[in-house]
Amino acid sequence: MRQFDNIISDRGSKYAVSGGPVFSRDEVQAFLKALTREKRFAKATHNTWGVILDQDGQRIPLKGDDGEAGAGAVILRMLEREELVNHVIVVTRWYGGVRLGGDRFRHVQEAVRHYLTHS
């Protein structure tokens, strides 16, 4: 599991991004469980994620918004563009008390870009 902490800060909200290889739905759940075993991730406001599993030649997109509606779809689109399969990416947000509106999607994209560039 690779983690990049405090990569974005905006109006009090802070973002981190994590990721790693997974090959099944069970492994995705195990990855998320391992991530949230760390107290700071368990206390995060949102742990949004996306993955495209390749199972027997069939691509299966999975996502989780964790209350940040639409964020999982943003991650999935970026994974599709990069043709990255069997690799989950999780964008974590700690809410800072100010609504970010559409900027939150830009931050999710920036976090995923950071992960892809530095992994």
C-alpha positions as CSV (number, residue, x, y, z in Angstrom):
1,M,0.0,0.0,0.0
2,R,1.3,3.4,-1.0
3,Q,0.2,6.5,0.8
4,F,0.7,10.2,0.2
5,D,-0.5,12.4,3.0
6,N,-1.5,16.1,3.1
7,I,-1.1,16.6,-0.7
8,I,-3.9,19.1,-0.9
9,S,-5.2,21.6,1.6
10,D,-8.1,23.9,0.8
11,R,-10.3,25.9,3.2
12,G,-9.5,23.6,6.1
13,S,-10.1,20.4,4.2
14,K,-7.1,18.1,3.8
15,Y,-6.6,15.3,1.3
16,A,-4.5,12.2,1.1
17,V,-4.3,9.4,-1.5
18,S,-3.5,5.7,-1.2
19,G,-3.5,2.8,-3.5
20,G,-2.3,-0.7,-4.2
21,P,-2.8,-3.8,-6.3
22,V,-6.0,-5.8,-5.8
23,F,-7.5,-8.7,-7.8
24,S,-10.9,-9.3,-6.4
25,R,-13.8,-7.6,-4.6
26,D,-12.6,-9.3,-1.4
27,E,-9.2,-7.8,-1.8
28,V,-10.7,-4.4,-2.3
29,Q,-12.6,-4.8,0.9
30,A,-9.4,-6.0,2.7
31,F,-7.5,-3.0,1.4
32,L,-10.1,-0.6,2.6
33,K,-10.2,-2.3,6.0
34,A,-6.4,-2.2,6.3
35,L,-6.4,1.5,5.4
36,T,-9.1,2.3,8.0
37,R,-7.3,0.4,10.7
38,E,-5.1,3.5,10.9
39,K,-7.0,5.8,13.3
40,R,-6.6,8.9,11.1
41,F,-8.2,7.2,8.1
42,A,-11.0,5.7,10.2
43,K,-11.8,9.2,11.4
44,A,-11.7,10.8,7.9
45,T,-14.9,12.3,6.6
46,H,-14.6,10.5,3.3
47,N,-12.6,7.6,1.9
48,T,-13.7,7.5,-1.8
49,W,-12.3,4.9,-4.0
50,G,-12.3,3.3,-7.5
51,V,-10.9,0.2,-9.1
52,I,-11.3,-1.7,-12.4
53,L,-11.0,-5.4,-11.9
54,D,-9.9,-7.7,-14.7
55,Q,-11.6,-11.0,-14.1
56,D,-11.3,-13.6,-16.9
57,G,-10.9,-10.9,-19.5
58,Q,-13.9,-9.0,-18.3
59,R,-13.4,-5.5,-16.8
60,I,-15.5,-4.8,-13.8
61,P,-15.6,-1.2,-12.5
62,L,-16.2,-0.7,-8.8
63,K,-16.4,2.5,-6.8
64,G,-17.3,3.9,-3.4
65,D,-18.3,7.5,-2.7
66,D,-18.4,7.2,1.1
67,G,-20.7,10.2,1.3
68,E,-18.8,12.3,-1.3
69,A,-21.3,11.9,-4.1
70,G,-19.7,11.5,-7.5
71,A,-16.1,11.2,-6.3
72,G,-15.8,7.5,-7.0
73,A,-16.9,8.1,-10.6
74,V,-14.1,10.7,-11.0
75,I,-11.6,8.2,-9.8
76,L,-13.0,5.5,-12.2
77,R,-12.8,7.8,-15.2
78,M,-9.1,8.5,-14.5
79,L,-8.3,4.8,-14.1
80,E,-10.1,4.1,-17.4
81,R,-8.1,6.8,-19.1
82,E,-4.8,5.4,-17.8
83,E,-6.0,1.8,-18.5
84,L,-5.0,0.9,-15.0
85,V,-6.6,-2.3,-13.9
86,N,-6.4,-4.4,-10.7
87,H,-5.2,-1.3,-8.7
88,V,-7.4,0.5,-6.2
89,I,-7.0,4.2,-5.5
90,V,-8.5,5.8,-2.4
91,V,-8.8,9.5,-2.0
92,T,-9.3,10.5,1.6
93,R,-10.7,13.9,2.8
94,W,-10.8,15.4,6.2
95,Y,-13.6,18.0,6.1
96,G,-12.4,21.4,7.3
97,G,-15.8,23.0,8.0
98,V,-16.2,24.9,4.7
99,R,-18.1,23.4,1.7
100,L,-15.9,23.2,-1.4
101,G,-18.6,22.8,-4.0
102,G,-17.3,21.7,-7.4
103,D,-13.7,22.2,-6.2
104,R,-13.8,18.9,-4.4
105,F,-13.9,17.1,-7.7
106,R,-10.8,19.0,-8.9
107,H,-9.1,18.0,-5.7
108,V,-10.0,14.4,-6.2
109,Q,-8.5,14.6,-9.7
110,E,-5.4,16.2,-8.4
111,A,-5.0,13.6,-5.7
112,V,-5.3,10.7,-8.3
113,R,-2.9,12.5,-10.6
114,H,-0.4,12.8,-7.7
115,Y,-0.7,9.1,-7.0
116,L,-0.3,8.1,-10.7
117,T,2.7,10.4,-11.1
118,H,4.5,9.3,-7.9
119,S,3.8,5.5,-8.0
